[in-house]
Protein backbone atom coordinates (compact mmCIF):
# COMPACT_ATOMS: atom_id res chain seq x y z
CA UNK A 1 0.00 0.00 0.00
CA UNK A 2 1.39 3.36 -1.04
CA UNK A 3 0.55 6.45 1.01
CA UNK A 4 1.54 9.90 -0.15
CA UNK A 5 1.72 12.80 2.28
CA UNK A 6 1.71 16.34 0.92
CA UNK A 7 2.50 19.28 3.18
CA UNK A 8 1.52 22.76 1.99
CA UNK A 9 3.47 25.10 4.25
CA UNK A 10 1.71 28.23 2.96
CA UNK A 11 -1.66 27.15 4.43
CA UNK A 12 -0.57 24.65 7.11
CA UNK A 13 -2.36 21.82 5.30
CA UNK A 14 -1.29 18.19 5.45
CA UNK A 15 -2.93 15.79 3.01
CA UNK A 16 -2.39 12.05 3.22
CA UNK A 17 -3.47 10.03 0.19
CA UNK A 18 -3.25 6.48 -0.96
CA UNK A 19 -4.18 4.75 -4.21
CA UNK A 20 -7.41 2.75 -4.11
CA UNK A 21 -8.86 0.45 -6.77
CA UNK A 22 -12.46 0.78 -7.98
CA UNK A 23 -14.24 -2.58 -7.84
CA UNK A 24 -17.64 -3.96 -8.76
CA UNK A 25 -20.24 -4.82 -6.09
CA UNK A 26 -23.53 -5.81 -7.70
CA UNK A 27 -24.47 -3.01 -10.09
CA UNK A 28 -22.33 -0.43 -8.28
CA UNK A 29 -18.74 0.71 -8.61
CA UNK A 30 -17.11 0.91 -5.19
CA UNK A 31 -14.03 2.56 -3.70
CA UNK A 32 -13.02 1.31 -0.26
CA UNK A 33 -12.26 3.94 2.39
CA UNK A 34 -9.13 2.86 4.31
CA UNK A 35 -9.55 1.93 7.96
CA UNK A 36 -7.34 4.78 9.21
CA UNK A 37 -9.57 7.33 7.41
CA UNK A 38 -12.74 5.69 8.73
CA UNK A 39 -11.33 6.02 12.24
CA UNK A 40 -9.95 9.57 11.77
CA UNK A 41 -13.28 10.81 10.37
CA UNK A 42 -15.38 8.79 12.83
CA UNK A 43 -17.15 7.03 9.96
CA UNK A 44 -18.81 3.63 10.07
CA UNK A 45 -20.71 1.45 7.64
CA UNK A 46 -23.90 3.34 6.84
CA UNK A 47 -22.41 6.82 7.43
CA UNK A 48 -23.36 9.41 4.83
CA UNK A 49 -20.68 11.23 2.83
CA UNK A 50 -20.76 13.73 -0.01
CA UNK A 51 -18.81 12.77 -3.13
CA UNK A 52 -17.84 15.47 -5.61
CA UNK A 53 -15.45 16.45 -8.37
CA UNK A 54 -13.28 19.56 -8.73
CA UNK A 55 -12.57 21.40 -11.97
CA UNK A 56 -9.25 19.56 -12.28
CA UNK A 57 -11.04 16.18 -11.99
CA UNK A 58 -9.92 15.50 -8.42
CA UNK A 59 -12.43 13.60 -6.29
CA UNK A 60 -13.57 14.97 -2.94
CA UNK A 61 -15.23 12.91 -0.21
CA UNK A 62 -16.67 15.01 2.63
CA UNK A 63 -18.28 13.74 5.80
CA UNK A 64 -21.77 15.17 6.13
CA UNK A 65 -22.34 17.41 9.10
CA UNK A 66 -24.61 16.12 11.87
CA UNK A 67 -27.04 19.02 11.50
CA UNK A 68 -29.16 19.09 8.38
CA UNK A 69 -28.98 22.20 6.20
CA UNK A 70 -32.37 23.83 5.73
CA UNK A 71 -33.62 25.52 2.58
CA UNK A 72 -30.31 25.04 0.77
CA UNK A 73 -28.33 26.86 3.45
CA UNK A 74 -24.57 26.48 3.45
CA UNK A 75 -22.74 24.57 6.18
CA UNK A 76 -21.13 27.09 8.58
CA UNK A 77 -17.72 25.39 8.51
CA UNK A 78 -17.70 25.43 4.71
CA UNK A 79 -18.73 29.09 4.63
CA UNK A 80 -15.90 29.97 7.04
CA UNK A 81 -13.41 28.02 4.90
CA UNK A 82 -14.70 29.70 1.74
CA UNK A 83 -14.39 33.18 3.31
CA UNK A 84 -10.76 32.53 4.26
CA UNK A 85 -10.02 31.00 0.86
CA UNK A 86 -11.51 33.97 -0.99
CA UNK A 87 -9.60 36.43 1.19
CA UNK A 88 -6.34 34.65 0.44
CA UNK A 89 -6.99 33.84 -3.24
CA UNK A 90 -9.65 36.27 -4.47
CA UNK A 91 -7.21 38.48 -6.33
CA UNK A 92 -5.70 35.52 -8.19
CA UNK A 93 -9.13 34.14 -9.04
CA UNK A 94 -10.26 37.51 -10.40
CA UNK A 95 -7.18 37.66 -12.60
CA UNK A 96 -7.77 34.13 -13.88
CA UNK A 97 -11.42 34.93 -14.61
CA UNK A 98 -10.35 37.81 -16.83
CA UNK A 99 -8.14 35.59 -19.00
Backbone bond lengths (Angstrom), bond angles and torsions (degrees), N, CA, C in turn:
res aa  C-N    CA-C-N  psi(-1)  N-CA   C-N-CA  omega(-1)  CA-C   N-CA-C  phi
1 X - - - 1.432 - - 1.522 108.09 -
2 X 1.311 115.67 130.32 1.458 121.76 -178.77 1.513 109.43 -106.43
3 X 1.327 117.10 122.22 1.458 121.78 174.44 1.512 107.90 -112.63
4 X 1.314 115.98 138.62 1.447 122.44 179.57 1.519 107.80 -119.25
5 X 1.323 117.13 126.69 1.451 121.16 177.41 1.513 108.92 -112.17
6 X 1.335 115.36 126.38 1.460 122.14 179.57 1.517 107.51 -114.36
7 X 1.324 117.05 129.80 1.455 121.41 178.19 1.524 107.99 -116.13
8 X 1.326 115.77 120.53 1.463 121.54 178.28 1.522 106.97 -103.66
9 X 1.316 117.26 99.08 1.453 121.62 -174.45 1.525 112.98 -65.18
10 X 1.338 117.79 -27.53 1.459 120.18 -177.16 1.525 111.91 -66.64
11 X 1.332 119.18 -29.37 1.460 121.76 -178.36 1.524 113.02 -121.63
12 X 1.322 117.96 10.76 1.464 122.57 -179.00 1.526 111.87 53.77
13 X 1.318 117.16 46.00 1.454 122.62 -178.64 1.518 108.79 -112.06
14 X 1.327 116.15 133.12 1.460 121.47 174.24 1.524 107.00 -120.38
15 X 1.320 116.48 124.65 1.453 121.66 -179.05 1.521 107.77 -119.55
16 X 1.323 116.77 125.12 1.452 120.97 175.75 1.520 107.82 -111.20
17 X 1.333 116.04 126.77 1.458 120.97 -177.44 1.514 109.61 -129.36
18 X 1.308 115.02 156.09 1.451 119.83 170.96 1.525 108.38 -146.21
19 X 1.312 116.35 152.56 1.458 121.63 -178.92 1.525 109.61 -76.76
20 X 1.327 115.56 132.04 1.457 121.93 176.55 1.526 108.28 -122.43
21 X 1.307 117.36 153.11 1.451 123.18 179.83 1.529 108.98 -103.53
22 X 1.328 117.09 135.65 1.458 121.45 175.44 1.526 107.08 -80.76
23 X 1.348 116.91 130.96 1.452 119.93 178.35 1.519 110.64 -129.59
24 X 1.323 115.51 165.16 1.454 122.59 -177.10 1.524 109.71 -92.15
25 X 1.345 116.81 133.93 1.462 122.49 172.87 1.520 106.07 -136.69
26 X 1.328 116.50 101.09 1.464 119.91 -174.03 1.516 109.04 66.81
27 X 1.341 116.39 -126.19 1.465 120.92 179.10 1.521 111.90 -97.15
28 X 1.324 117.70 8.91 1.459 121.68 -176.51 1.521 111.75 -108.56
29 X 1.335 114.59 152.71 1.462 121.20 169.81 1.516 106.40 -98.72
30 X 1.325 117.19 134.47 1.461 121.57 -170.22 1.525 110.80 -128.09
31 X 1.331 115.72 139.64 1.459 122.32 170.49 1.518 106.49 -119.10
32 X 1.327 116.69 124.90 1.454 120.81 -179.94 1.528 110.08 -76.74
33 X 1.336 116.23 137.70 1.463 121.01 174.78 1.527 106.69 -93.24
34 X 1.337 117.69 122.38 1.471 120.77 -176.89 1.531 112.19 -57.76
35 X 1.313 115.02 149.61 1.464 121.83 -176.99 1.533 112.06 -55.46
36 X 1.343 117.57 -41.73 1.462 119.15 -177.33 1.529 111.03 -63.66
37 X 1.358 117.36 -34.56 1.464 119.83 177.22 1.523 111.04 -72.44
38 X 1.322 116.73 -39.74 1.468 120.26 176.91 1.528 109.98 -57.29
39 X 1.326 115.95 -43.22 1.464 120.32 179.99 1.528 111.36 -70.31
40 X 1.346 117.37 -46.38 1.470 121.43 -179.03 1.526 112.15 -60.08
41 X 1.340 116.41 -37.19 1.462 120.99 -177.18 1.527 112.82 -94.50
42 X 1.330 116.00 1.95 1.464 121.86 -179.24 1.535 110.57 56.26
43 X 1.333 115.27 45.90 1.457 121.50 177.75 1.516 109.56 -99.92
44 X 1.314 116.36 154.53 1.459 121.57 173.62 1.518 107.77 -143.43
45 X 1.312 117.09 169.56 1.455 120.61 178.25 1.527 107.65 -57.40
46 X 1.320 116.26 128.80 1.456 120.93 -177.99 1.524 113.83 99.51
47 X 1.349 117.38 -11.35 1.470 120.61 176.66 1.516 108.92 -64.86
48 X 1.339 116.10 150.06 1.460 120.16 178.27 1.524 109.46 -98.75
49 X 1.344 115.21 136.44 1.456 122.00 176.30 1.523 108.24 -131.45
50 X 1.322 115.66 158.88 1.454 121.99 175.22 1.520 107.09 -103.88
51 X 1.326 116.89 130.43 1.460 121.83 179.38 1.521 107.33 -114.28
52 X 1.337 115.98 129.37 1.454 119.63 -178.53 1.512 111.71 -144.16
53 X 1.336 114.75 177.32 1.455 122.08 -177.81 1.521 108.19 -131.43
54 X 1.329 116.66 139.80 1.457 121.71 176.33 1.524 109.17 -92.19
55 X 1.329 116.34 171.55 1.460 120.88 179.44 1.527 112.84 -60.90
56 X 1.335 117.44 -26.99 1.462 119.59 179.75 1.535 112.22 -94.61
57 X 1.341 115.75 20.24 1.468 124.21 177.24 1.523 114.41 64.92
58 X 1.327 117.51 24.96 1.455 120.83 170.00 1.527 107.87 -81.54
59 X 1.311 116.97 151.35 1.454 121.83 179.43 1.521 108.73 -102.12
60 X 1.323 115.63 137.08 1.463 121.57 178.21 1.524 108.20 -118.15
61 X 1.319 116.64 132.84 1.462 121.57 171.72 1.514 106.33 -119.82
62 X 1.340 116.95 120.93 1.466 121.96 -176.70 1.520 108.95 -122.25
63 X 1.311 115.52 131.99 1.458 120.82 175.29 1.526 108.09 -67.34
64 X 1.319 117.06 134.20 1.461 118.99 177.87 1.517 109.15 -71.97
65 X 1.314 115.66 148.94 1.461 119.77 179.28 1.523 108.99 -78.32
66 X 1.331 117.26 152.03 1.460 119.93 -177.53 1.528 113.34 -64.37
67 X 1.321 117.68 -31.18 1.459 119.67 179.24 1.519 108.99 -88.40
68 X 1.308 116.30 140.57 1.459 120.50 -178.99 1.513 109.82 -85.71
69 X 1.333 116.11 134.09 1.464 121.61 177.06 1.528 108.50 -72.00
70 X 1.313 116.76 138.04 1.456 121.32 -178.96 1.514 109.87 -109.40
71 X 1.319 115.53 140.51 1.458 122.48 176.71 1.523 112.93 53.07
72 X 1.327 117.55 38.55 1.458 120.37 177.38 1.517 113.64 72.37
73 X 1.332 118.31 17.35 1.458 119.64 -179.43 1.526 110.67 -68.27
74 X 1.307 115.29 155.69 1.462 121.43 -176.37 1.523 109.52 -92.02
75 X 1.323 116.22 138.23 1.453 123.01 176.45 1.528 109.57 -55.95
76 X 1.334 117.99 132.92 1.468 122.35 -175.63 1.529 112.42 -59.84
77 X 1.321 117.28 -40.36 1.468 120.37 -179.99 1.525 110.56 -64.74
78 X 1.337 116.57 -40.38 1.460 119.89 178.20 1.522 110.44 -65.94
79 X 1.326 117.50 -42.38 1.460 121.07 179.47 1.534 110.45 -60.84
80 X 1.328 116.80 -42.61 1.466 120.71 178.51 1.531 110.34 -62.46
81 X 1.339 116.35 -44.81 1.461 120.64 178.55 1.525 110.18 -60.90
82 X 1.349 116.30 -44.75 1.454 120.51 -178.70 1.527 111.51 -63.20
83 X 1.339 117.54 -40.52 1.459 121.08 178.06 1.529 111.28 -59.94
84 X 1.329 116.45 -45.76 1.467 121.03 178.91 1.521 110.17 -64.63
85 X 1.332 116.43 -44.11 1.466 121.05 -179.70 1.521 110.70 -60.32
86 X 1.331 116.95 -45.23 1.465 120.56 -178.72 1.523 111.27 -67.01
87 X 1.324 117.37 -35.73 1.462 120.57 177.64 1.525 110.22 -63.33
88 X 1.337 115.72 -42.76 1.454 121.06 -177.27 1.529 112.90 -77.76
89 X 1.342 117.66 -30.70 1.459 120.64 -170.51 1.525 114.54 -123.36
90 X 1.317 118.11 2.07 1.458 121.46 -176.23 1.508 114.05 -57.14
91 X 1.325 116.22 -42.52 1.465 120.97 -178.69 1.535 110.80 -62.35
92 X 1.323 115.80 -44.05 1.466 121.06 179.83 1.529 109.97 -65.16
93 X 1.325 116.88 -42.66 1.457 120.53 179.97 1.525 111.52 -63.99
94 X 1.326 116.85 -40.19 1.466 120.63 176.84 1.519 110.77 -60.56
95 X 1.336 115.68 -43.15 1.465 119.95 179.84 1.515 111.41 -64.47
96 X 1.338 116.73 -41.20 1.460 120.61 178.46 1.530 111.29 -66.17
97 X 1.319 116.78 -36.26 1.472 120.56 -179.94 1.528 111.54 -65.34
98 X 1.322 117.08 -29.24 1.453 121.06 -179.38 1.519 112.60 -77.09
99 X 1.314 118.15 -18.62 1.470 121.67 -177.17 1.502 111.79 -75.52
